[in-house]
Amino acid sequence: MANVTNKGKVLSGERKVKVIRQIANGKNEANVCREFGLITSTIQTIWRNRTKIISVYEQNESRSERFHNPKRSDVDEALLKWFKQERSDKV
């Protein structure tokens, strides 16, 4: 098995989509594991959740390292608005 050096790291949406595309194109899971330095269970989880991963990625939400659905979207939107305002004031 490949040397897994990224233990505990979160994969970006872009890398997950690359994994999905490689498997969809017929590449062997073991080869994908070696190429990306991942373990088999991680590859299988990505493949199992491929529909959600691709849909979120295509909606340009792929910049986020983790996908989440906030319980209070109004608070989440207000926080994002405040953050952008503060960032623009200090630039």
MARKEKE-163193 format. One line per 3 residues: number of its first residue (from 1); for each residue x, y, z of N, C-alpha, C. Coordinates in Angstrom, 2 decimals. Atoms other than C-alpha are relative to their C-alpha. Layout:
MARKEKE-163193
NUM> X,Y,Z,X,Y,Z,X,Y,Z; ... .
This chain:
MARKEKE-163193
1> 0.84,-1.19,0.00,0.00,0.00,0.00,0.88,1.24,0.00; -0.74,-1.27,0.10,1.05,3.57,-0.61,0.29,0.58,1.37; -0.34,-0.72,-1.22,2.70,5.69,2.01,-1.05,1.09,0.22 .
4> 1.07,-0.95,-0.26,-0.23,7.58,3.53,0.56,1.12,0.86; -0.61,-1.12,-0.70,1.22,10.95,4.45,-1.01,1.06,0.40; 0.97,-1.04,-0.28,-1.99,12.97,4.60,-1.05,-0.45,1.01 .
7> 0.93,0.48,-1.00,-3.59,11.21,7.54,-0.53,1.17,0.83; 0.63,-1.05,-0.78,-6.06,13.52,9.23,-0.28,1.26,-0.79; 0.26,-1.18,0.82,-6.10,16.05,6.39,-1.34,-0.14,-0.69 .
10> 1.27,-0.03,0.71,-9.31,17.08,4.69,0.29,0.19,-1.49; -0.19,-0.12,1.43,-9.42,16.56,0.94,-0.87,1.12,-0.55; 0.79,-1.06,0.63,-10.55,19.49,-1.16,-1.03,-0.64,-0.92 .
13> 1.03,0.47,0.92,-13.62,19.15,-3.32,0.59,-0.34,-1.35; -0.64,0.23,1.29,-11.43,19.38,-6.38,0.71,-1.35,-0.05; -0.70,1.30,-0.04,-9.30,16.41,-5.33,-0.99,-1.16,0.04 .
16> 1.02,1.05,-0.05,-12.41,14.38,-4.50,-0.60,-0.24,-1.37; 0.55,0.13,1.34,-13.82,15.08,-7.95,1.01,-0.70,-0.92; -1.03,0.69,0.79,-10.51,13.99,-9.51,0.00,-1.50,0.28 .
19> 0.07,1.42,-0.37,-10.73,10.71,-7.58,-1.21,-0.65,-0.66; 1.24,0.53,0.59,-14.32,10.19,-8.74,0.16,-0.20,-1.50; -0.17,0.08,1.46,-13.42,10.89,-12.38,0.92,-1.14,-0.40 .
22> -0.94,1.08,0.32,-10.51,8.48,-12.32,-0.67,-1.36,0.13; 0.68,1.28,-0.19,-12.63,5.65,-10.93,-1.08,-0.17,-1.06; 1.05,0.08,1.02,-15.48,6.47,-13.34,0.58,-0.34,-1.37 .
25> -0.66,0.30,1.27,-13.00,6.23,-16.22,0.61,-1.40,-0.02; -0.43,1.40,-0.01,-12.18,2.67,-15.16,1.33,-0.27,0.67; -1.28,0.22,-0.67,-8.99,3.17,-13.19,-0.23,-0.82,1.27 .
28> 0.06,0.88,-1.15,-8.40,0.56,-10.51,0.11,0.79,1.30; -0.02,-0.69,-1.30,-9.07,1.67,-6.91,1.39,-0.01,0.63; -1.34,0.10,-0.58,-5.64,0.45,-5.83,0.95,1.01,-0.63 .
31> -0.85,-0.98,0.69,-3.95,2.63,-8.45,-0.36,1.42,0.42; 0.44,-1.33,-0.44,-6.05,5.64,-7.40,0.53,0.26,1.42; -0.53,-0.13,-1.37,-5.04,5.00,-3.76,1.47,0.39,-0.03 .
34> -1.43,-0.29,0.09,-1.37,5.01,-4.71,0.24,1.42,-0.53; -0.20,-1.31,0.63,-1.66,8.10,-6.89,-0.30,1.15,0.95; 0.42,-1.08,-0.89,-3.45,10.20,-4.27,0.51,-0.17,1.44 .
37> -0.51,0.23,-1.34,-1.79,8.65,-1.20,-1.11,-0.21,1.02; 1.15,0.22,-0.87,-5.12,7.54,0.28,-0.18,-1.48,0.28; 0.31,1.39,-0.30,-6.38,4.38,1.89,-1.30,-0.38,-0.71 .
40> 1.14,0.51,0.74,-9.03,2.20,0.29,-1.33,0.49,0.56; 1.29,-0.41,-0.58,-11.79,3.14,2.74,-0.34,1.45,-0.34; 0.24,-1.39,0.38,-11.35,6.83,1.90,-0.51,0.07,-1.44 .
43> 0.42,0.05,1.40,-11.66,6.10,-1.82,-1.43,-0.50,-0.10; 1.35,0.57,0.04,-14.76,3.99,-1.19,-1.04,0.98,0.54; 0.93,-1.00,-0.54,-16.38,6.73,0.91,-0.24,1.11,-1.02 .
46> 0.14,-1.02,1.04,-15.71,9.30,-1.80,-0.90,-0.52,-1.12; 0.80,0.58,1.07,-17.19,6.97,-4.42,-1.47,-0.14,0.42; 1.36,0.17,-0.51,-20.25,6.25,-2.27,-0.75,1.34,0.04 .
49> 0.60,-1.34,-0.11,-20.90,10.01,-1.82,0.20,0.84,-1.26; -0.37,-0.73,1.22,-20.00,10.95,-5.40,-1.07,0.95,-0.50; 1.07,-0.87,0.50,-23.41,12.40,-6.31,-0.01,1.32,0.75 .
52> 0.01,-1.21,-0.82,-23.35,14.87,-3.42,1.26,0.83,-0.23; -1.27,-0.70,0.19,-19.69,15.74,-3.90,0.01,0.76,-1.32; 0.00,-0.63,1.32,-20.12,16.49,-7.60,-1.00,1.14,-0.05 .
55> 1.00,-1.08,0.06,-23.31,18.51,-7.15,0.46,1.23,0.77; -0.50,-1.14,-0.78,-21.74,20.68,-4.44,1.16,0.66,-0.74; -1.15,-0.54,0.73,-18.57,21.09,-6.48,-0.45,0.84,-1.19 .
58> 0.49,-0.71,1.18,-20.52,22.16,-9.56,-0.72,1.30,0.36; 0.68,-1.21,-0.44,-22.39,24.79,-7.54,0.99,1.03,0.53; -1.09,-0.90,-0.42,-19.04,26.51,-6.87,0.11,0.13,1.50 .
61> -0.20,0.02,-1.44,-19.15,25.61,-3.22,1.24,-0.83,0.33; -1.15,0.87,-0.18,-16.01,23.58,-3.74,1.16,0.68,0.71; -1.08,-0.71,-0.69,-13.85,26.28,-2.16,0.08,-0.40,1.46 .
64> 0.03,0.43,-1.40,-14.91,25.01,1.22,0.66,-1.36,0.13; -0.65,1.28,-0.21,-12.80,22.19,2.57,-0.99,-1.07,0.44; 1.01,0.94,-0.46,-15.80,20.59,4.22,-1.37,0.49,-0.44 .
67> 1.36,-0.33,0.39,-19.37,20.46,3.05,-0.87,-0.03,1.24; 0.87,-0.01,-1.17,-21.97,21.44,5.61,-1.32,0.67,-0.34; 1.31,-0.63,0.10,-25.61,22.37,5.90,-0.27,0.64,1.35 .
70> 0.18,-0.65,-1.29,-26.02,24.99,8.62,-1.42,-0.20,0.52; 1.31,0.14,-0.61,-28.86,24.52,11.07,-0.77,1.31,-0.08; 0.62,-1.32,0.06,-29.53,28.26,11.03,0.61,0.75,-1.17 .
73> -0.57,-0.62,1.19,-28.94,29.49,7.51,-0.02,1.53,0.09; 0.05,-1.45,-0.13,-29.99,33.03,8.47,1.21,0.53,0.78; -1.19,-0.38,-0.78,-27.19,33.20,11.05,1.25,-0.17,-0.86 .
76> -1.14,0.27,0.86,-24.76,31.68,8.57,0.16,1.11,-1.04; -0.05,-1.07,1.00,-25.66,34.28,5.92,0.41,1.34,0.63; -0.35,-1.24,-0.69,-25.42,37.16,8.43,1.49,0.02,0.35 .
79> -1.42,0.10,-0.34,-22.00,35.95,9.57,0.86,0.21,-1.24; -0.76,-0.17,1.24,-20.76,35.73,5.98,-0.03,1.45,-0.45; 0.12,-1.42,0.38,-22.06,39.24,5.24,0.91,0.86,0.88 .
82> -0.84,-0.75,-0.93,-20.33,40.61,8.36,1.48,-0.22,-0.32; -1.39,0.33,0.29,-17.09,38.81,7.52,0.49,0.73,-1.24; -0.40,-0.69,1.23,-17.01,40.21,3.98,0.12,1.49,0.21 .
85> -0.04,-1.43,-0.28,-17.74,43.69,5.26,1.26,0.36,0.79; -1.20,-0.25,-0.81,-14.98,43.54,7.88,1.27,-0.14,-0.82; -1.17,0.23,0.82,-12.52,42.17,5.39,0.20,1.15,-0.99 .
88> -0.14,-1.09,0.97,-13.26,44.90,2.86,0.38,1.31,0.69; -0.35,-1.22,-0.74,-12.94,47.64,5.53,1.48,0.04,0.37; -1.38,0.06,-0.46,-9.47,46.47,6.53,0.99,-0.19,-1.13 .
91> -0.90,0.21,1.14,-8.05,46.01,3.05,0.53,1.28,-0.54 .
